[in-house]
Amino acid sequence: MTVAGFVVAVVGLVLFALGYARARDPLRRYRDLRARDQNTARYRAWRGGPSSASEEKTGASVAMEMLRRQARTWGAIAVAGVVLVVIGFVLASR
């Protein structure tokens, strides 16, 4: 394995580990908030509440957007790490 390929693969592994570790928590919290939001919508429908309430901008919807953005950003970093690992192995095979 060449030194350049090894370095690129190690950097890719570090990026993947960092991206995965940092994306897990926002994604988990986003799923929890989304489940609560869906539960609230079902409750409103059951109570016969206003149908426009689901279209309002709430603190939960803002938080869900922020968490989705964080998870997407760190997920992209993890994918970039995987790409670097593949590139490192291609460089090492030459």
C-alpha positions as CSV (number, residue, x, y, z in Angstrom):
1,M,0.0,0.0,0.0
2,T,1.4,3.4,-0.9
3,V,1.8,6.1,1.7
4,A,-0.6,8.4,-0.2
5,G,-3.3,5.7,-0.4
6,F,-2.8,4.9,3.2
7,V,-3.1,8.5,4.3
8,V,-6.2,9.1,2.1
9,A,-7.9,6.0,3.5
10,V,-7.1,6.9,7.1
11,V,-8.5,10.4,6.6
12,G,-11.6,8.9,5.0
13,L,-12.0,6.6,8.0
14,V,-11.7,9.5,10.4
15,L,-14.2,11.6,8.4
16,F,-16.6,8.6,8.2
17,A,-16.4,8.0,12.0
18,L,-16.8,11.7,12.8
19,G,-19.7,12.1,10.4
20,Y,-21.5,9.0,11.7
21,A,-21.0,9.9,15.3
22,R,-22.2,13.5,14.9
23,A,-25.2,12.6,12.7
24,R,-26.7,10.0,15.0
25,D,-27.9,12.3,17.7
26,P,-29.6,14.9,15.6
27,L,-31.2,12.2,13.5
28,R,-32.6,10.4,16.6
29,R,-33.9,13.7,18.0
30,Y,-35.5,14.6,14.7
31,R,-37.3,11.2,14.5
32,D,-38.6,11.8,18.1
33,L,-39.9,15.2,17.3
34,R,-41.5,14.0,14.1
35,A,-43.2,11.2,15.9
36,R,-44.5,13.7,18.5
37,D,-45.7,16.1,15.8
38,Q,-47.5,13.3,14.0
39,N,-49.1,12.2,17.3
40,T,-50.3,15.8,17.9
41,A,-51.7,15.9,14.4
42,R,-53.6,12.7,15.0
43,Y,-54.9,14.1,18.3
44,R,-56.1,17.3,16.6
45,A,-57.9,15.3,13.9
46,W,-59.5,13.1,16.6
47,R,-60.6,16.1,18.5
48,G,-61.9,17.8,15.4
49,G,-59.4,20.7,15.6
50,P,-58.5,23.1,12.9
51,S,-56.9,21.6,9.8
52,S,-54.7,24.6,9.3
53,A,-52.8,23.9,12.6
54,S,-50.5,21.5,10.9
55,E,-49.3,24.2,8.5
56,E,-48.3,26.6,11.2
57,K,-44.7,27.3,12.0
58,T,-44.0,26.1,15.5
59,G,-40.9,25.8,17.6
60,A,-40.9,22.1,17.0
61,S,-41.0,22.6,13.2
62,V,-38.1,25.0,13.4
63,A,-36.2,22.5,15.6
64,M,-36.9,19.7,13.2
65,E,-35.6,21.7,10.3
66,M,-32.4,22.5,12.3
67,L,-31.9,18.9,13.3
68,R,-32.6,17.7,9.7
69,R,-30.0,20.1,8.4
70,Q,-27.4,19.0,11.0
71,A,-28.0,15.3,10.2
72,R,-27.8,16.0,6.5
73,T,-24.5,17.9,6.9
74,W,-22.8,15.3,9.0
75,G,-24.2,12.5,6.8
76,A,-22.6,14.2,3.8
77,I,-19.3,14.3,5.7
78,A,-19.6,10.6,6.4
79,V,-20.3,9.9,2.7
80,A,-17.2,12.0,1.8
81,G,-15.2,9.8,4.2
82,V,-16.4,6.6,2.4
83,V,-15.5,8.1,-0.9
84,L,-12.0,9.0,0.4
85,V,-11.6,5.4,1.7
86,V,-12.4,4.0,-1.8
87,I,-10.0,6.5,-3.4
88,G,-7.3,5.5,-0.9
89,F,-7.8,1.8,-1.8
90,V,-7.7,2.7,-5.5
91,L,-4.5,4.6,-5.0
92,A,-3.0,1.8,-3.0
93,S,-3.7,-0.8,-5.7
94,R,-1.7,1.1,-8.3
